[in-house]
Amino acid sequence: MITIDSLSKRYGGFLAVDDVTFTARPGRVTGFLGPNGAGKSTTMRVMVGLTPATHGEATINGRRFADLPNPGREVGVLLDASAQHAGRTGRDVLKVAALTMGLPRTRVEESLARVGLTDDEASRRVRDYSLGMRQRLGIAAALLGDPSVLVLDEPANGLDPAGIRWMRDLLRTFADDGGTVLLSSHLLHEIEVIADDLVVIGNGRVVARGTKAELLAAAGTVVRAPDPDALTVALQAAGLSVTRTPDHALHTEASAEMVGRVALSAGIPLLELRASDSAGLEEMFLQLTAASQREGHTEGAAA
Ligand SMILES: Nc1ncnc2c1ncn2[C@@H]1O[C@H](COP(=O)(O)OP(=O)(O)OP(=O)(O)O)[C@@H](O)[C@H]1O
């Protein structure tokens, strides 16, 4: 379990992380989503003791990272896949990490196999690795100590489509086995396929958080009627704001149930009525994280 409590980080006069609170729970993949410069990496660096917080606290399994006796056994961390020792072979990187954690050497070969690095690749120096291979090595290092928590900053960077699929399956299995996964991304599509819970950050502040289902529900409803103008009038008369989508459906922030009731009482037949899909979620993500909407705040489905 990861708990972030009123965390702020100030660099000089600049507030990079502003009063961030959320938890990442066992058995779930939590996506930490935000545009470039939103404060994801900074939050994660505080979490794993690389940067001191200005205010607030981050704990992993109830303790601050610095207070964990053997951190690698509790939390696997991948922040910057390029930060590995370039002159060492991939296998040596893992051997050193295993030694530091007091793990048997057999774990090195197990981890290499788990991330699909071949014997030949493991014997090459890291400076000759592709970005995707570095990510795999970084994930191998994170998994080495058999931790219950994973903290991964943009782990899909540099992976090809098959690699992304592989990582998704690995993280899903890790969470299904009871592990806690926190992974960041600036791409909604990358994260929404895998995440159970989402925390959206913009300009250092949490602007939305909840289960994926809650946030999808908060993204509104799409409705289609043979007479969209009549339906628009009825919805507006009920106090709901309505926009017309390019394919002549209507989008509203109200629930599908509410829209159905309005249409029924106005005697308007419907052709389609459904929760907004990921396009709606993306629209919400863009709006929430736009600099001008910095004050916007959504909690769970209560948008
Ligand atoms: N050491 C530092 N000194 C000053 N400002 C910093 C420092 N580290 C980060 N920042 C600033 O804090 C803000 C948040 O940066 P951070 O790297 O946490 O964002 P991010 O969400 O991870 O972005 P990206 O998706 O681009 O990696 C940025 O404006 C960045 O310039």
The ligand as an SDF file (V2000), in Angstrom:
LIG
                    3D

 31 33  0  0  0  0  0  0  0  0999 V2000
   15.1440   19.8060   -9.3390 N   0  0  0  0  0  0  0  0  0  0  0  0
   14.2330   20.6600   -9.8030 C   0  0  0  0  0  0  0  0  0  0  0  0
   14.4020   21.9970   -9.6840 N   0  0  0  0  0  0  0  0  0  0  0  0
   13.4750   22.8690  -10.1390 C   0  0  0  0  0  0  0  0  0  0  0  0
   12.3230   22.4930  -10.7410 N   0  0  0  0  0  0  0  0  0  0  0  0
   12.0950   21.1810  -10.8940 C   0  0  0  0  0  0  0  0  0  0  0  0
   13.0330   20.1930  -10.4350 C   0  0  0  0  0  0  0  0  0  0  0  0
   12.5190   18.9620  -10.7270 N   0  0  0  0  0  0  0  0  0  0  0  0
   11.3340   19.1880  -11.3360 C   0  0  0  0  0  0  0  0  0  0  0  0
   11.0750   20.5040  -11.4420 N   0  0  0  0  0  0  0  0  0  0  0  0
    9.8770   21.1240  -12.0370 C   0  0  0  0  0  0  0  0  0  0  0  0
    8.7410   20.5870  -11.3920 O   0  0  0  0  0  0  0  0  0  0  0  0
    7.6820   20.3940  -12.3350 C   0  0  0  0  0  0  0  0  0  0  0  0
    7.2070   18.9510  -12.2650 C   0  0  0  0  0  0  0  0  0  0  0  0
    8.1810   18.1230  -12.8700 O   0  0  0  0  0  0  0  0  0  0  0  0
    8.0300   16.5420  -12.9350 P   0  0  0  0  0  0  0  0  0  0  0  0
    9.2590   15.9960  -13.5510 O   0  0  0  0  0  0  0  0  0  0  0  0
    7.6380   16.0350  -11.6010 O   0  0  0  0  0  0  0  0  0  0  0  0
    6.7900   16.3940  -13.9260 O   0  0  0  0  0  0  0  0  0  0  0  0
    6.1980   15.0750  -14.6360 P   0  0  0  0  0  0  0  0  0  0  0  0
    4.7340   15.0960  -14.3720 O   0  0  0  0  0  0  0  0  0  0  0  0
    6.9430   13.8850  -14.2060 O   0  0  0  0  0  0  0  0  0  0  0  0
    6.4520   15.3910  -16.1670 O   0  0  0  0  0  0  0  0  0  0  0  0
    6.9280   14.4380  -17.4110 P   0  0  0  0  0  0  0  0  0  0  0  0
    5.7010   13.7030  -17.8820 O   0  0  0  0  0  0  0  0  0  0  0  0
    7.3730   15.4540  -18.4060 O   0  0  0  0  0  0  0  0  0  0  0  0
    8.0150   13.5560  -16.9000 O   0  0  0  0  0  0  0  0  0  0  0  0
    8.2130   20.8200  -13.6880 C   0  0  0  0  0  0  0  0  0  0  0  0
    7.8010   22.1480  -13.9450 O   0  0  0  0  0  0  0  0  0  0  0  0
    9.7200   20.7650  -13.5080 C   0  0  0  0  0  0  0  0  0  0  0  0
   10.3640   21.7170  -14.3250 O   0  0  0  0  0  0  0  0  0  0  0  0
  1  2  1  0
  2  3  1  0
  2  7  2  0
  3  4  2  0
  4  5  1  0
  5  6  2  0
  6  7  1  0
  6 10  1  0
  7  8  1  0
  8  9  2  0
  9 10  1  0
 10 11  1  0
 11 12  1  0
 11 30  1  0
 12 13  1  0
 13 14  1  0
 13 28  1  0
 14 15  1  0
 15 16  1  0
 16 17  2  0
 16 18  1  0
 16 19  1  0
 19 20  1  0
 20 21  2  0
 20 22  1  0
 20 23  1  0
 23 24  1  0
 24 25  2  0
 24 26  1  0
 24 27  1  0
 28 29  1  0
 28 30  1  0
 30 31  1  0
M  END
$$$$
